[in-house]
């Protein structure tokens, strides 16, 4: 029993350490990638003892500034809720990572270790529950500040997140129908099979429409460009206008954490998770009949590496979109969610159910 607790603590430490550091790294990527896109230098001022490291110390400078900046709470604000809101946002974003499998089973002696902080049979439902609860941080931030502009930003964010969560959830029903489970680890294992002996049965192959609906709706959930209506500082005032110091930093951190969650889920559900084409638990089995056996350690390391590369690729793509697309108007945002993504996701589920029922499915 003690060993199990220790293993879970180690896994949790690895996952949360990786997530938090990758979120911090995003602050540098956002500066540097935007600079490259806009043909300027960017992110090259902060240094430590004369070393600049391509501006990577800007993230460290941000953290120091946020921890040392004065924390101001409006006099007429609800102080308890005002302090609680950013913790809600960060906590539920971090808890989401507990349900995401980042590798297959690691075997050490007689012990089998699932590379998933919390191996939950209904992991997909758990993740959606955590993401849904995260909206309370946004609502509380706007409400507790006792500021009309913050309240409007909170209402915008709430309406946006609730609207897109519906299309987000329905888009994944097709994936559930195809693979027959809501256990994320089992969904990934099911994607390790081959269609016709050659093509990996990844979600992007079996559910391409669901993938595009999911990515679009999930990006709206992160409240990032082009869906940053709740915090578009160039046009409106966001729900965290009355926040300063590290409490503002926590909202800032949450946006990056949610982006990493979306990248991880896109990898898990549609790009095979830890799967490497033709790699089975005992080694590579190529379509032409060749085999290359590998140990469990090599198999797991290749899987974790595959999951990491796919997730980082999605993070890069989302950042590229952030600096490429303009912001939607609010009516365009709602029309896309209710008149575009919602009917498309419903139609996709209906067609998928018909195919699985009458053509024998793909699993």
ROGUKOL-477279 format. One line per field, with one value per residue (C-alpha): residue number from 1; chain; x, y, z. Coordinates in steps of 0.25 Angstrom, whole numbers. Each point is the difference from the previous one (the first is absolute). Layout:
# ROGUKOL-477279
k: NUM, ...
c: A, ...
X: X, ...
Y: Y, ...
Z: Z, ...
***
This chain:
# ROGUKOL-477279
k: 1, 2, 3, 4, 5, 6, 7, 8, 9, 10, 11, 12, 13, 14, 15, 16, 17, 18, 19, 20, 21, 22, 23, 24, 25, 26, 27, 28, 29, 30, 31, 32, 33, 34, 35, 36, 37, 38, 39, 40, 41, 42, 43, 44, 45, 46, 47, 48, 49, 50, 51, 52, 53, 54, 55, 56, 57, 58, 59, 60, 61, 62, 63, 64, 65, 66, 67, 68, 69, 70, 71, 72, 73, 74, 75, 76, 77, 78, 79, 80, 81, 82, 83, 84, 85, 86, 87, 88, 89, 90, 91, 92, 93, 94, 95, 96, 97, 98, 99, 100, 101, 102, 103, 104, 105, 106, 107, 108, 109, 110, 111, 112, 113, 114, 115, 116, 117, 118, 119, 120, 121, 122, 123, 124, 125, 126, 127, 128, 129, 130, 131, 132, 133, 134, 135, 136, 137, 138, 139, 140, 141, 142, 143, 144, 145, 146, 147, 148, 149, 150, 151, 152, 153, 154, 155, 156, 157, 158, 159, 160, 161, 162, 163, 164, 165, 166, 167, 168, 169, 170, 171, 172, 173, 174, 175, 176, 177, 178, 179, 180, 181, 182, 183, 184, 185, 186, 187, 188, 189, 190, 191, 192, 193, 194, 195, 196, 197, 198, 199, 200, 201, 202, 203, 204, 205, 206, 207, 208, 209, 210, 211, 212, 213, 214, 215, 216, 217, 218, 219, 220, 221, 222, 223, 224, 225, 226, 227, 228, 229, 230, 231, 232, 233, 234, 235, 236, 237, 238, 239, 240, 241, 242, 243, 244, 245, 246, 247, 248, 249, 250, 251, 252, 253, 254, 255, 256, 257, 258, 259, 260, 261, 262, 263, 264, 265, 266, 267, 268, 269, 270, 271, 272, 273, 274, 275, 276, 277, 278, 279, 280, 281, 282, 283, 284, 285, 286, 287, 288, 289, 290, 291, 292, 293, 294, 295, 296, 297, 298, 299, 300, 301, 302, 303, 304, 305, 306, 307, 308, 309, 310, 311, 312, 313, 314, 315, 316, 317, 318, 319, 320, 321, 322, 323, 324, 325, 326, 327, 328, 329, 330, 331, 332, 333, 334, 335, 336, 337, 338, 339, 340, 341, 342, 343, 344, 345, 346, 347, 348, 349, 350, 351, 352, 353, 354, 355, 356, 357, 358, 359, 360, 361, 362, 363
c: A, A, A, A, A, A, A, A, A, A, A, A, A, A, A, A, A, A, A, A, A, A, A, A, A, A, A, A, A, A, A, A, A, A, A, A, A, A, A, A, A, A, A, A, A, A, A, A, A, A, A, A, A, A, A, A, A, A, A, A, A, A, A, A, A, A, A, A, A, A, A, A, A, A, A, A, A, A, A, A, A, A, A, A, A, A, A, A, A, A, A, A, A, A, A, A, A, A, A, A, A, A, A, A, A, A, A, A, A, A, A, A, A, A, A, A, A, A, A, A, A, A, A, A, A, A, A, A, A, A, A, A, A, A, A, A, A, A, A, A, A, A, A, A, A, A, A, A, A, A, A, A, A, A, A, A, A, A, A, A, A, A, A, A, A, A, A, A, A, A, A, A, A, A, A, A, A, A, A, A, A, A, A, A, A, A, A, A, A, A, A, A, A, A, A, A, A, A, A, A, A, A, A, A, A, A, A, A, A, A, A, A, A, A, A, A, A, A, A, A, A, A, A, A, A, A, A, A, A, A, A, A, A, A, A, A, A, A, A, A, A, A, A, A, A, A, A, A, A, A, A, A, A, A, A, A, A, A, A, A, A, A, A, A, A, A, A, A, A, A, A, A, A, A, A, A, A, A, A, A, A, A, A, A, A, A, A, A, A, A, A, A, A, A, A, A, A, A, A, A, A, A, A, A, A, A, A, A, A, A, A, A, A, A, A, A, A, A, A, A, A, A, A, A, A, A, A, A, A, A, A, A, A, A, A, A, A, A, A, A, A, A, A, A, A, A, A, A, A, A, A, A, A, A, A, A, A, A, A, A, A, A, A
X: 0, 11, 7, -12, -2, 15, -1, -13, 8, 11, -9, -7, 13, 5, -13, -3, 15, 0, -13, 4, 13, -6, -10, 11, 8, -12, 2, 13, -5, -12, 10, 10, -9, -8, 13, 4, -14, 0, 15, 6, 10, -8, 2, 15, 1, 0, 13, 7, 15, 0, -5, -13, -3, -9, -9, -3, 2, -12, -9, 9, -2, -15, 0, 8, -8, -13, 4, 6, -11, -10, -13, -12, -14, -11, -6, -14, 3, -4, 14, -2, -5, 10, 11, -6, -3, 14, 3, -13, 5, 14, -4, -10, 9, 11, -9, -4, 14, -2, -10, 9, 9, 14, 5, -3, 2, 14, 4, 10, 2, -14, -6, -8, 0, -11, 7, -13, -1, -14, -4, -15, -9, -8, 12, -7, -12, 10, 8, -13, -5, 13, 0, -15, 3, 11, -10, -3, 13, -4, -14, 5, 11, -10, -10, 8, 8, -13, 5, -10, 10, 6, -15, -2, 13, -4, -14, 7, 9, -11, -9, 11, 5, -13, -4, 12, 0, -12, 6, 13, -7, -9, 12, 6, -12, 4, 14, -7, -9, 12, 9, -11, 6, 2, 13, 11, 10, -9, -3, 15, 2, -11, 7, 12, -7, 1, -10, 3, 13, 6, -7, 0, -14, 2, -12, 4, -3, -13, -5, 6, -13, 0, 15, -2, -13, 8, 12, -9, -9, 12, 8, -13, 1, 14, -5, 12, 0, -8, -10, 6, -13, 0, 14, 2, 8, 0, -15, -6, 4, 1, -5, 13, 1, 0, 12, 14, 13, 0, -15, 0, 12, -9, -10, 11, 5, -13, -1, 13, -4, -13, 7, 9, -12, -7, 13, 1, -14, 1, 12, -7, -13, 4, 14, 3, 5, 13, -2, 11, -4, 3, 5, -6, 3, 11, 6, -3, -8, 0, -10, 9, 3, 13, 1, 9, -1, 3, -1, -11, 9, 3, -15, -5, 11, -4, -14, 2, 9, -11, -10, 9, 3, -14, -5, 11, -3, -15, 5, 9, -13, -9, 11, 1, -15, 0, 9, -7, -15, -7, -10, -15, -11, -9, -11, 9, 5, -14, -4, 12, -3, -15, -3, 13, 7, -12, -8, 13, 3, -14, 0, 14, -5, -13, 8, 11, -11, -7, 14, 4, -14, -2, 14, 5, 9, 15, 3
Y: 0, 10, -4, 4, 13, 3, -3, 9, 11, -1, -1, 12, 8, -3, 4, 12, 4, -2, 8, 12, 1, -1, 10, 9, -3, 5, 14, 0, -7, 10, 11, -6, -6, 13, 7, -10, 1, 16, 0, 7, -5, -1, -6, 4, 10, -8, -6, -6, 4, 4, -13, 2, -14, 5, 7, -12, 7, 9, -11, 0, 15, -1, -9, 9, 12, -7, -5, 13, 9, 6, -8, 10, -4, 10, 6, -4, -14, -13, -3, -15, -3, 10, -8, -14, 2, -1, -12, -7, 3, -6, -12, -6, 3, -8, -11, -3, -5, -12, -7, 1, -12, 3, -14, -14, -10, 0, -14, 0, -14, -5, 14, 6, 15, 8, 13, 8, 7, -4, -13, 3, -9, 13, 9, 7, 4, 4, 9, 7, 2, 7, 9, 3, 4, 9, 10, 3, 7, 9, 3, 3, 9, 9, 0, 1, 12, 9, 7, 1, -2, -13, -5, 2, -8, -11, -1, 0, -11, -8, 0, -3, -12, -6, 1, -6, -11, -6, -1, -5, -12, -4, 0, -11, -9, -5, -4, -7, -8, -4, -5, -4, 6, 13, -5, 8, -11, -10, 10, 2, -15, -2, 10, -9, -9, 1, 2, -9, -4, 13, 12, 3, 1, 13, 10, 9, -11, -6, 14, 11, 9, -2, 4, 14, 3, -4, 8, 12, -1, -3, 12, 8, -6, 5, 15, 2, 7, 0, -3, 10, 8, -1, 6, 8, 12, 8, 1, -4, -2, -14, -7, 1, 15, 2, -10, 2, -7, -15, -1, 6, -9, -12, 3, 2, -13, -7, 4, -7, -12, -1, 1, -12, -8, 2, -4, -13, -3, 2, -10, -10, 0, 2, -3, -13, 6, -8, -9, -1, -6, -15, 0, -10, -3, -11, 8, 5, -8, 5, -2, -8, -10, 5, 1, 7, -4, 11, -1, 6, 12, 3, -1, 9, 10, 1, 1, 11, 7, -2, 7, 11, 3, 0, 9, 10, 0, 4, 11, 6, -1, 7, 11, 2, 1, 10, 10, -3, 1, 13, 0, -3, 10, -6, -2, -8, -8, -4, -3, -9, -8, -2, 1, -6, -10, -5, -5, -6, -8, -5, -4, -7, -8, -5, -4, -7, -7, -5, -5, -7, -7, -4, -2, -7, 12, 1, -6
Z: 0, 4, -14, -7, 7, -3, -15, -1, 7, -10, -12, 5, 2, -14, -7, 8, -1, -15, -1, 8, -7, -14, 4, 4, -13, -7, 4, -7, -12, -1, -1, -9, -10, -1, -2, -12, -6, 1, -5, 12, 11, 12, 14, 1, 12, 13, 4, 12, 1, -14, -6, -8, -5, -12, 10, 8, 13, -2, 6, 12, 1, -2, 12, 9, -4, 3, 14, 4, -6, 10, 1, -1, 4, -3, 13, -4, -5, 6, 5, 3, -14, -6, 6, -3, -15, -6, 9, -6, -14, 2, 9, -10, -12, 8, 4, -14, -3, 10, -9, -13, -3, -5, -2, 0, 11, 6, 6, 12, 5, 4, 0, -11, 0, -8, -5, 4, 14, 2, -8, -1, -8, -4, -2, -11, 9, 11, -9, -5, 14, 4, -12, 3, 14, -5, -4, 14, 1, -11, 5, 14, -5, -7, 11, 12, -6, 1, -13, -12, -10, 7, 1, -14, -4, 10, -7, -14, 5, 7, -12, -10, 8, 3, -15, -5, 10, -6, -14, 7, 7, -11, -10, 9, 0, -14, 6, 12, -10, -9, 11, 10, 13, 7, 7, -7, 2, -8, -11, -2, 0, -10, -9, -1, -9, -15, -11, -12, 6, -3, 5, 15, 6, 6, 3, -11, -10, 6, 5, -9, 2, 15, 0, -6, 8, 13, -3, -3, 12, 9, -5, 4, 14, 2, -3, -9, -14, -8, 11, 11, 1, 15, 1, -13, 7, -13, -1, 13, 15, 4, 13, 7, -2, 16, 2, 2, 4, 0, 0, -14, -3, 4, -10, -10, 3, -1, -15, -3, 8, -7, -13, 4, 4, -13, -7, 9, -3, -15, 1, 8, -7, -14, -3, 8, 13, 3, -12, -10, -14, 0, 14, 9, 15, -5, -11, -14, -10, -14, -10, -9, 10, 7, 15, 9, 15, 11, 15, 8, 4, -14, -4, 11, -2, -15, 4, 9, -10, -11, 10, 3, -14, -5, 12, -3, -14, 3, 10, -12, -9, 10, 2, -15, 0, 11, -8, -14, 2, 4, 12, -3, 3, 11, -9, -10, 12, 5, -15, -2, 13, -1, -15, -5, 9, 8, -12, -7, 13, 1, -15, 2, 12, -8, -12, 9, 8, -13, -6, 12, 2, -15, -5, 12, 5, 0, 14
***
